[in-house]
Amino acid sequence: MATKDDRIQARIEPELKLAAEAIFSKIGISSGEAIRMFYSQVTLRGGIPFDVRIPNKATIDAMDELDAGEGERFNSVNDLFESMENDD
């Protein structure tokens, strides 16, 4: 196994760090493990392992609506899909 000698330092907003670390804790990993996972995925996929793009107007409007406490929320993706099937 390779030794872990290299170091990464980055400045990040405290609120973002705390929010992410709360999620890492829930899934049982450390920040370091999450960063290693990200780097592994970048290497395996040959790029960023998710889409990096600016949301379109419909997506921004939907996010704004939810931020304002409006719109419909779902507990799971399955609930969302069921709602979409019932709309037909």
N, C-alpha and C positions, 0 to 999 in steps of 0.2 A: 504494500500500500504506500502511496506517495505521502511524503510528509507535508504538513500544512504550515509552510513557512511564509507565504505571501500574505500581505495584509491589505485590507480595503478600508478607506476612511471616507465618509461622506457626511455632509451637513444635511439635516432634514428637519422639517417642522416638528416640534415636540408632540403636537396633537396627532399628526400622521403616524409618528413612531409609536405612540401609546395605543392608537387604534389597531395598528397592524400587529403589535406585540400581544394584544388581547386575543386576537384571532389565532396567532401562532400558539399561544398558551392553550387555547381550547382544543387545538388539533395535536398538541403535544410535541411541538418543535420549537427550537430556539431561533432567534434572528439569524444567527450564523448558518444554521441548517437551511433556513429559507433562502438565504443568499446563495448557498452552495447549490440548492435545487434549481434556482433561477439560472445560474451559470451553467449547470449541467444541461438544462433544457435549451439554452441558447446554443451550446455546442452541438447537441444532438440534432437540433432542427436547423442549424445553420442560420439563425436569426432570432429576433425577439419572438418568444413563444405565444404571442397574442397580437391581435390587430392593434396598431397604433395609428389612430386617425381621429379627426375632429368629428364629433357627432353631427348628424344632419339636423335640420330645423325641427322635424317631427320628434326626434329623440330629445332634443333640448327642451321643446315645449312639454313633452311628457315628464321629464325630470323636474321642470319648474312647477308643473301641476302637482306632482307628488310632494315637492318641497313646501308648497302652499297648503298642504293638508287636504288636497282634493284628489279626485281620481280614484280608481279602484285598485286595491292592493290584494295580493294573493299570498297564501301561506306556502305554496309550492308551485313548481313549474307544472305539475300535473293539474292543479287547480286552475291555472291559467289556460292550459290546453282544453280542459273541460268547459270552461267558460266560452272559449272560442268556438267549440263544437256546438254549444247550445245556442249561439248567435246565428247559426246557419238556418 
